[in-house]
Amino acid sequence: MSFIDKAKNAADQAVGKAKEVIGEATDNHKLEAEGKLQQAKGDVKQAGEDVKDAFKGK
């Protein structure tokens, strides 16, 4: 299941980056902030997966 979780986290990061860039380009501060938040959530979740992997010895 870890692979699926990592893929979801990467997708969150990518979608968040896209929202951030679109928000910047259109001067939509709400969308830009939403994108940054989504990226941060993906980063935190990914860090959790990395910790799990470290304890599993991968």
N, C-alpha and C positions, 0 to 999 in steps of 0.2 A: 504494500500500500504506500510505502514511502515514495516510490517513483511517481505515483499519481499525485500525491501531495506536493512534491517538488514541481511537477508540471503545472499544477494549479497556482502555486506561488509565483512561478515564472510568468504565467499568464496575467496574474494580478499586477505584477511589476510592469509588464509590457503595456497593458491597457491603461494603467495609471500614468505611464510616461506619455502615451498618446494623448490622454486627456489633458495632461499638463501642457504639452506642446500646442494643442488646439486652443486651449484656454489662453495661452500667451499670444498666439497669433490673432485671436479674435477679441482680445482684451476682455475676456470673460474670467474675472477673478475667482468666481465660485467654481467653475469647471477646473481651473488651474489648481486651486486648493484641493478639490476633490481628487484630482490626479495625484497630487503629492501625498495625500493621505492613503490612497490605495497602494501607491508604491511602498510607503512605509509599512503598511500592513503586510504586504508581500515579503518585505525584507525581514520583518520580525518573525513571520512564520517560517521563512527559509532558515533563519538562524536557529530556530527550534529544531528543525529537521537536521541541521548540521550537528547539533548537540546530541540528538538521538543517535545519529550515525556514529559519532565519536564513542558513545557508550557501547554500541554494538560491535565496535572494533572494525568498522568499514573504512 
